[in-house]
Amino acid sequence: MVTTCMHKVSADISLECRISGQPGQPLLLFLHGFPEGAFIWDELLEQFGSHYRCVAPNLRGYGHSSQPQGISDYRAKHLVEDLAALIALESDDKHAACVIAHDWGGALAWGLANRYPDRLERLLILNAPHPGSFLRELQQNPVQQAASQYMHFLRRPDAPELLAESRWQRMLGFFQNPDGHMPTWLTPQRQQQYRDHWELGVHGACMFYAASPLVPPHPDSSGDELQDIRGLSLPEEMLHIPVPVRILWGDSDLALQPALLQGLEQWVPNLRIERLAGTGHWVIHEQPEAVRHALKNFLEEK
């Protein structure tokens, strides 16, 4: 059974969490991305709750979790610290058996594994780029630059209001298939679940983009923005991931190009990648059995 609770992870931040399993069991931490919420993991929480303490937070800025207003409140450092604190609260030994993460949740999970490697034993990534390869592709790859242009819209101050227009049609559009139709998994009931979730506020969700330095050059810019991204570098020590990592990657993702998987071994020595042919960005919805199978096998590895 999945229940809900609030966890105070710092003096002014609380995270709303969906939970299954008993306290004291090995911890599994599930991290959603944009524009989703903790509820997307419910089936996995039910499936793994008999042997694990499963925790899926609404990230800072989402749902009933704290939604601070400032851009600086959404710097990666603060978001990662939320997760490190949550693990310490939910695990007797202060670490997770595995972190399972998609999209923005994956971006934070890469940071967690780098900064707090003692807080997790292993990391399962679903279509979320490593910061090193993402920076490289934003700097050098015109295809990835074009695919990431949507980020500029989400950084606009009026983005939350525009997303809410016409019963969230722009937001639902993020899920559309390349042919313009909604995927079969996004039933009318599921669409309403998303609308109800977004009605709680999407300012914080947009702030993730506003706070990030990893932004593609805008084709209409004067060139200053292009120079900014080309001149950006990340310290090597911020890119190394010492824990075992498994990546489940939908190779038909319109937003994240396959080139993002190239060269990861230099930063992630214990790595295995499984590509899902014909699968898009929304791996957990398109291939739920593949995700379940990958997690089960990963947890059973010695």
Order of alpha helices (4+ residues) and beta strands (2+ residues): beta-beta-beta-alpha-beta-alpha-beta-alpha-beta-alpha-alpha-alpha-alpha-alpha-alpha-alpha-beta-beta-alpha-alpha
